[in-house]
């Protein structure tokens, strides 16, 4: 298994997602942040079912940067409880995985 990780983060709009993505990449906490606009999220919050339009962020980083990345997202994100889900990468193109690693060193 690779030490590269995918981190899924949702944001309320494209401006917030772009700001978060740019900060994470500039601070070398992420190699890349892809922004997927106009997803619909249906979830339970404070006892009621909610439905909102959001932006999904697909962020690439290394296992060693996950804690710092998570801490930074929690500091910058406008949500009270932001989504930060970390997924392991089973395998991938060696050159791409190397690029992710070197981009966050």
C-alpha beads as a LAMMPS data file, in Angstrom:
LAMMPS data file: protein, C-alpha beads

105 atoms
104 bonds

1 atom types
1 bond types

-500.0 500.0 xlo xhi
-500.0 500.0 ylo yhi
-500.0 500.0 zlo zhi

Masses

1 110.0

Atoms # bond

1 1 1 0.000 0.000 0.000
2 1 1 1.108 3.538 -0.751
3 1 1 1.722 6.306 1.802
4 1 1 -0.297 8.712 -0.395
5 1 1 -3.745 9.660 0.857
6 1 1 -6.904 11.138 -0.635
7 1 1 -8.738 13.542 1.674
8 1 1 -12.388 14.342 0.966
9 1 1 -13.602 17.713 2.212
10 1 1 -16.902 19.453 1.483
11 1 1 -17.259 23.234 1.364
12 1 1 -20.310 25.489 1.133
13 1 1 -19.297 27.116 -2.162
14 1 1 -16.573 27.397 -4.771
15 1 1 -14.940 30.459 -3.202
16 1 1 -14.464 28.713 0.156
17 1 1 -13.234 25.503 -1.517
18 1 1 -10.774 27.424 -3.694
19 1 1 -9.447 29.330 -0.680
20 1 1 -8.992 26.123 1.300
21 1 1 -7.385 24.307 -1.636
22 1 1 -5.001 27.154 -2.372
23 1 1 -3.961 27.434 1.294
24 1 1 -3.329 23.687 1.571
25 1 1 -1.213 23.608 -1.602
26 1 1 0.680 26.830 -0.827
27 1 1 1.495 25.534 2.672
28 1 1 2.690 22.202 1.186
29 1 1 0.047 20.280 3.103
30 1 1 -1.424 19.030 -0.173
31 1 1 -0.003 18.364 -3.618
32 1 1 -3.292 19.039 -5.353
33 1 1 -6.918 19.901 -4.608
34 1 1 -9.579 19.099 -7.197
35 1 1 -12.843 20.994 -6.773
36 1 1 -16.054 19.268 -7.850
37 1 1 -18.811 21.925 -7.879
38 1 1 -22.536 21.551 -7.455
39 1 1 -22.900 18.355 -5.513
40 1 1 -26.036 17.892 -3.438
41 1 1 -25.543 16.739 0.140
42 1 1 -28.400 15.258 2.148
43 1 1 -27.554 14.835 5.819
44 1 1 -28.900 14.952 9.341
45 1 1 -27.902 18.014 11.391
46 1 1 -29.267 19.101 14.752
47 1 1 -32.126 16.610 14.553
48 1 1 -33.388 17.534 11.087
49 1 1 -32.689 16.297 7.575
50 1 1 -30.953 18.994 5.533
51 1 1 -30.246 19.308 1.810
52 1 1 -27.633 21.724 0.500
53 1 1 -25.524 22.418 -2.552
54 1 1 -21.804 22.012 -1.776
55 1 1 -18.412 21.667 -3.425
56 1 1 -16.483 18.430 -2.979
57 1 1 -12.726 18.757 -2.586
58 1 1 -10.552 15.778 -3.545
59 1 1 -7.178 16.505 -1.958
60 1 1 -3.962 14.511 -2.438
61 1 1 -1.340 14.388 0.303
62 1 1 1.005 12.016 2.120
63 1 1 0.198 10.056 5.253
64 1 1 2.751 12.128 7.158
65 1 1 0.946 15.404 6.333
66 1 1 -2.611 14.275 7.172
67 1 1 -2.602 15.522 10.785
68 1 1 -1.315 18.993 9.853
69 1 1 -3.687 19.193 6.882
70 1 1 -6.653 18.254 9.078
71 1 1 -5.663 20.817 11.704
72 1 1 -5.420 23.534 9.041
73 1 1 -8.795 22.653 7.506
74 1 1 -10.426 22.791 10.945
75 1 1 -8.874 26.229 11.532
76 1 1 -9.939 27.690 8.165
77 1 1 -13.269 26.003 7.454
78 1 1 -16.519 27.898 8.121
79 1 1 -18.493 24.791 9.148
80 1 1 -18.840 23.897 12.816
81 1 1 -18.098 20.249 11.934
82 1 1 -16.333 20.075 8.550
83 1 1 -16.051 16.820 6.667
84 1 1 -12.466 15.561 6.545
85 1 1 -12.267 11.924 5.450
86 1 1 -8.906 10.304 4.749
87 1 1 -8.719 7.399 2.310
88 1 1 -5.680 5.180 1.727
89 1 1 -4.366 4.640 -1.793
90 1 1 -3.892 0.996 -2.672
91 1 1 -1.689 1.728 -5.691
92 1 1 -1.259 4.167 -8.557
93 1 1 1.097 5.415 -11.229
94 1 1 4.530 5.494 -9.595
95 1 1 5.478 8.869 -11.079
96 1 1 2.253 10.467 -9.832
97 1 1 2.633 9.035 -6.331
98 1 1 6.232 10.293 -6.247
99 1 1 5.039 13.750 -7.355
100 1 1 2.505 13.855 -4.511
101 1 1 5.186 12.904 -1.988
102 1 1 7.723 15.451 -3.199
103 1 1 5.094 18.212 -3.409
104 1 1 4.313 18.012 0.290
105 1 1 7.870 17.677 1.636

Bonds

1 1 1 2
2 1 2 3
3 1 3 4
4 1 4 5
5 1 5 6
6 1 6 7
7 1 7 8
8 1 8 9
9 1 9 10
10 1 10 11
11 1 11 12
12 1 12 13
13 1 13 14
14 1 14 15
15 1 15 16
16 1 16 17
17 1 17 18
18 1 18 19
19 1 19 20
20 1 20 21
21 1 21 22
22 1 22 23
23 1 23 24
24 1 24 25
25 1 25 26
26 1 26 27
27 1 27 28
28 1 28 29
29 1 29 30
30 1 30 31
31 1 31 32
32 1 32 33
33 1 33 34
34 1 34 35
35 1 35 36
36 1 36 37
37 1 37 38
38 1 38 39
39 1 39 40
40 1 40 41
41 1 41 42
42 1 42 43
43 1 43 44
44 1 44 45
45 1 45 46
46 1 46 47
47 1 47 48
48 1 48 49
49 1 49 50
50 1 50 51
51 1 51 52
52 1 52 53
53 1 53 54
54 1 54 55
55 1 55 56
56 1 56 57
57 1 57 58
58 1 58 59
59 1 59 60
60 1 60 61
61 1 61 62
62 1 62 63
63 1 63 64
64 1 64 65
65 1 65 66
66 1 66 67
67 1 67 68
68 1 68 69
69 1 69 70
70 1 70 71
71 1 71 72
72 1 72 73
73 1 73 74
74 1 74 75
75 1 75 76
76 1 76 77
77 1 77 78
78 1 78 79
79 1 79 80
80 1 80 81
81 1 81 82
82 1 82 83
83 1 83 84
84 1 84 85
85 1 85 86
86 1 86 87
87 1 87 88
88 1 88 89
89 1 89 90
90 1 90 91
91 1 91 92
92 1 92 93
93 1 93 94
94 1 94 95
95 1 95 96
96 1 96 97
97 1 97 98
98 1 98 99
99 1 99 100
100 1 100 101
101 1 101 102
102 1 102 103
103 1 103 104
104 1 104 105
